[in-house]
Amino acid sequence: MKTTNYITNLLELSNKSCKLKSKPQFLQIFITTNCNLKCIMCCNGFENRDKYLAYEVIAEILKDNQQLTAVEWIGGEPLMHPDFEKLLDLAHNLRIKQILVTNGLLLNKRLIKKLIEYNVDLTISIHAPRKQVYEKIQQGADFEKLLKNIKTLTDFKQKKAPELLTVNYVVLKQNYQYLGEMIKFLTKYGVKNIFFESDITNGADSILNDGKIKKILPDILKKIKEKALKNKINVFIDDKFIKPEPVKKLKISKDEFYCLVPWISSCIEVNGDVKNSIFCGVKTGNIFKNSFNKIWNSKKSMQIRKNMSAKKINLSKECGKCADMHVITKMYRALDRFTKVLIRNY
């Protein structure tokens, strides 16, 4: 089923089909808005944190889409979902690869064993290698608890797949000076991947709002990457920290911008709204009004594919959250974490 869908999907993509016989290969699901922390740069805010998608709703979608290559659990803090382990078990039994982004504080030995047994691709958000800075940024966190869970996790993962663990580090005014120290932290615990990300909200703490730091940051990151390479650590850097190509210079008619997401991926939010991905600003339907499979080929979904194929996409409106990305990152985010599942290098 997965192979047939994959081949059909690629053929339809190459033919720029608008109504698809194939189903999505990758699915992002915001399973809860709840979180145990209040990070200073949180893009979700601190209100309405009691919402979650019921297990039965998610289960129906997964059972109807067993062709999926991967599903990504998103929050809030996904581990706050009351039936998170049931979701893990379900996706595993359906042979759907799982991706989890978490702050890692709610992990325990039993859950860690299950995550490793199920070969879950895990990203842990750690925004400083020092207790005082970490707890100031990730308010409500416990640095000692984090270290304990990281050690348990990496001890188990070293025996199986250490490359499946990534640390996500949002670079802020409060923590940019600890980037080098973070490499030492990763080396100590045997973590092989780190992503230095910008503050998606571009808030007051964003390093991009400080001209002096922003100017020296590329050189700092270059040295960090060289240091990491010596320790066999993969470093991935947000395109906003390097010189981006202005949107005005992108020539859509020359295929310099082409998004694959509408053909391969979909994203479901806690309220049931469906978009092509977490970065897309246009919704294509709502699962509480129509089935997910109908939404996959809804008039809006097909129109987006048609417009993308014809290069008639309004970058500022329909692709607003992607508009200031570097071309290479546009392609990466077009594939979303589906790329991560396939090539295993991020």
C-alpha positions in Angstrom: 0.0 0.0 0.0 2.7 2.5 1.0 4.9 1.7 -2.0 2.0 1.9 -4.5 0.8 5.2 -3.0 4.4 6.6 -3.1 4.8 5.8 -6.8 1.4 7.1 -7.7 2.1 10.2 -5.7 5.4 10.9 -7.5 3.8 10.4 -10.9 0.9 12.8 -10.1 3.4 15.3 -8.8 5.5 15.1 -11.9 2.3 15.4 -14.0 1.1 18.4 -11.8 -2.2 16.6 -11.2 -4.7 18.6 -9.2 -7.1 15.9 -8.2 -5.1 13.1 -6.7 -5.7 9.3 -6.6 -2.8 9.1 -4.2 -3.1 10.1 -0.5 -0.7 12.1 1.6 2.7 10.6 2.5 3.2 12.8 5.5 0.8 14.1 8.2 1.3 16.7 10.9 -1.2 16.7 13.8 -1.5 19.3 16.5 -2.8 16.9 19.1 -2.9 19.4 22.0 -2.4 23.0 23.0 -1.6 22.0 26.5 2.0 22.5 27.8 3.9 22.2 31.1 6.1 25.2 30.3 5.8 28.9 29.5 8.8 29.5 27.2 9.5 33.2 26.7 9.4 32.9 22.9 6.4 30.6 22.7 4.5 31.1 19.4 1.3 29.5 20.8 0.7 31.8 23.7 -0.5 30.9 27.1 -4.3 31.0 26.7 -6.6 28.2 25.7 -4.2 25.5 26.8 -6.8 22.9 27.6 -7.7 21.8 24.1 -6.8 18.4 22.5 -7.9 16.3 19.6 -9.7 13.2 20.8 -7.9 9.8 20.3 -11.0 8.5 18.4 -10.8 11.3 15.9 -7.1 10.8 15.3 -7.4 7.0 15.2 -10.1 7.2 12.5 -7.8 9.4 10.3 -4.8 7.1 10.7 -6.7 3.9 10.0 -8.1 5.5 6.8 -4.6 6.6 5.8 -2.4 3.6 6.4 -0.4 4.6 3.3 1.3 7.3 5.4 5.1 7.2 5.5 5.2 9.4 8.7 3.1 11.3 11.2 4.4 14.1 13.3 2.9 14.7 16.8 2.8 18.5 17.6 1.8 20.6 20.5 1.8 22.4 23.0 3.6 19.6 24.6 2.5 16.4 22.9 3.2 14.3 26.0 0.4 16.2 27.7 -2.2 14.5 25.5 -4.2 12.2 27.8 -3.9 9.3 25.3 -0.5 9.9 23.9 0.8 6.4 24.5 -2.3 5.0 22.8 -1.5 7.1 19.7 2.1 5.9 19.8 0.9 2.3 19.9 -1.7 2.8 17.1 0.8 4.5 14.6 3.4 1.8 15.4 0.9 -1.0 14.8 -0.1 0.7 11.5 3.6 0.8 10.5 3.6 4.6 10.3 6.9 6.3 11.1 6.5 8.8 14.0 8.2 12.1 14.7 8.0 13.8 18.1 9.0 17.3 19.2 9.0 17.6 23.0 10.7 19.5 25.8 11.6 16.1 27.3 10.6 16.8 30.8 7.7 14.4 30.9 9.7 11.5 29.7 10.2 8.5 32.0 12.0 5.2 31.7 9.0 3.3 30.5 8.1 5.8 27.8 11.7 6.2 26.7 11.9 2.4 26.1 8.8 2.5 24.0 10.0 5.5 21.9 13.2 3.7 21.2 11.5 0.4 20.5 9.2 2.1 18.0 12.1 3.9 16.4 10.5 7.3 17.0 12.4 10.3 15.5 12.8 12.5 18.5 13.6 16.2 18.8 14.0 17.8 22.2 13.9 21.5 22.8 16.8 22.7 24.9 17.6 26.4 24.7 20.6 26.6 27.0 23.2 24.3 28.5 23.2 26.1 31.8 20.5 25.7 34.6 19.9 29.4 35.3 19.6 30.4 31.6 17.6 27.3 30.6 15.1 27.8 33.4 14.8 31.5 32.7 13.9 30.8 29.0 11.9 27.7 29.5 9.9 28.9 32.5 8.6 26.1 34.7 11.4 23.7 33.6 13.7 21.6 35.8 17.2 21.4 34.5 18.2 18.5 36.7 15.1 16.5 35.5 16.1 17.3 31.9 19.6 16.0 32.4 18.3 12.8 34.0 16.0 12.2 31.1 18.6 13.0 28.5 21.0 10.6 30.0 18.4 7.8 30.2 17.4 8.5 26.7 20.9 8.7 25.2 22.1 5.6 27.1 19.3 3.6 25.5 19.6 5.2 22.1 23.4 4.6 21.9 22.6 0.9 21.7 20.2 1.4 18.8 20.0 4.7 16.8 21.7 7.8 18.3 21.2 9.6 15.0 17.5 9.7 15.6 17.8 12.3 18.4 18.0 16.0 17.6 18.2 19.0 19.9 16.3 22.2 18.9 17.9 25.4 20.1 16.1 28.7 19.6 18.9 31.4 19.5 17.9 34.4 21.6 19.6 37.4 23.1 19.8 35.5 26.4 21.5 32.4 25.0 23.5 33.1 21.9 26.8 33.3 23.9 26.4 29.7 25.0 26.3 28.1 21.5 29.9 26.7 21.9 29.1 25.3 25.3 26.0 23.6 23.8 28.3 21.6 21.6 30.1 20.3 24.7 26.8 19.4 26.1 25.8 17.4 23.1 29.2 15.7 23.0 28.9 14.7 26.7 25.5 13.0 26.1 26.2 11.6 22.6 23.6 13.7 20.8 24.5 13.8 17.1 22.2 16.6 15.7 21.3 20.2 16.6 19.2 22.8 14.9 19.9 26.4 15.7 16.5 28.1 15.0 15.3 31.7 15.0 12.4 32.9 17.1 9.4 32.3 14.8 7.5 35.2 16.5 10.4 37.6 16.1 9.6 38.9 19.5 11.5 41.2 21.9 14.0 38.5 22.7 14.8 37.6 19.1 18.4 38.0 18.3 17.4 39.3 14.9 16.2 42.5 16.6 19.7 43.3 17.8 21.8 44.7 14.9 25.2 44.2 16.6 24.6 40.5 17.5 22.9 39.8 14.2 26.0 41.1 12.4 28.5 38.8 14.3 26.2 35.8 14.5 27.1 34.2 11.1 30.8 34.1 12.1 30.0 32.7 15.5 27.8 29.9 13.9 30.6 29.2 11.4 33.1 28.5 14.2 30.5 26.5 16.1 29.8 24.3 13.0 33.6 23.7 12.6 33.8 22.7 16.2 30.8 20.4 16.0 32.2 18.7 12.9 35.3 17.7 14.8 33.0 16.0 17.3 31.0 14.4 14.6 27.9 16.5 15.4 25.6 17.6 12.6 24.7 21.3 12.8 21.7 22.8 11.0 21.2 26.5 10.9 18.0 28.5 10.3 18.2 30.4 7.0 17.4 33.6 8.8 20.9 33.6 10.3 22.5 33.6 6.9 22.1 36.0 4.1 18.7 35.3 2.5 17.7 35.9 -1.0 15.0 38.6 -1.1 11.6 37.5 -2.1 11.5 40.1 -4.8 14.3 38.4 -6.6 12.6 35.0 -6.8 11.4 34.2 -10.3 8.5 31.9 -9.9 8.2 31.6 -13.7 11.7 30.1 -13.8 10.9 27.4 -11.2 13.1 29.0 -8.5 10.2 28.6 -6.2 8.1 25.5 -6.3 6.4 23.9 -3.3 5.7 20.2 -3.1 3.7 20.2 0.0 0.2 20.3 -1.6 0.9 16.9 -3.2 2.6 15.0 -0.4 1.6 16.5 3.0 -1.2 17.8 5.2 -1.5 19.3 8.6 -4.4 19.1 11.1 -4.9 21.6 13.9 -6.5 21.1 17.3 -9.7 22.8 16.1 -9.9 20.5 13.1 -8.7 23.0 10.5 -6.6 21.4 7.7 -3.7 23.1 6.0 -1.0 21.8 3.7 1.6 22.2 6.4 2.3 24.0 9.6 3.8 26.8 7.6 0.9 27.3 5.3 -1.5 30.1 5.9 -4.5 28.9 3.9 -6.9 26.3 5.3 -8.4 23.7 3.0 -11.2 22.4 5.2 -12.1 21.2 8.7 -12.3 17.5 9.8 -15.4 18.2 11.9 -17.3 19.3 8.8 -15.9 17.0 6.2 -13.8 13.8 6.2 -10.1 14.3 5.9 -10.0 12.2 2.7 -12.6 14.6 1.1 -10.6 17.6 2.2 -7.5 16.1 0.6 -9.2 16.7 -2.8 -11.4 19.6 -1.8 -11.9 22.4 -4.3 -9.5 24.6 -2.2 -6.9 21.8 -2.2 -7.1 21.3 -5.9 -7.0 25.0 -6.6 -3.8 25.4 -4.6 -2.2 22.7 -6.6 -3.4 24.2 -9.8 -2.1 27.7 -8.8 1.2 26.3 -7.6 1.7 24.4 -10.9 0.8 27.5 -12.9 3.1 29.7 -10.7 0.1 31.8 -9.7 0.7 31.7 -6.0 0.7 35.0 -4.0 3.8 34.6 -1.9 2.9 37.4 0.6 -0.6 36.1 1.2 -0.8 32.3 0.6 2.8 31.5 1.5 3.3 34.3 4.1 5.2 32.4 6.7 7.6 31.1 4.1 8.1 34.4 2.2 11.4 35.4 3.9 13.1 32.0 3.7 16.1 31.2 1.7 15.4 29.2 -1.5 17.1 26.0 -0.2 15.1 26.2 3.0 12.0 26.7 1.0 12.6 23.4 -0.6 13.4 21.7 2.7 10.3 23.0 4.3 8.3 22.1 1.3 9.2 18.5 2.0 8.7 19.2 5.7 10.0 16.5 7.9 9.2 13.9 5.3 12.7 14.7 4.1 14.0 13.9 7.5 12.4 10.5 7.5 13.9 9.6 4.1 17.5 10.8 4.3 18.0 10.7 8.0 20.5 13.6 8.1 18.5 16.3 10.0 
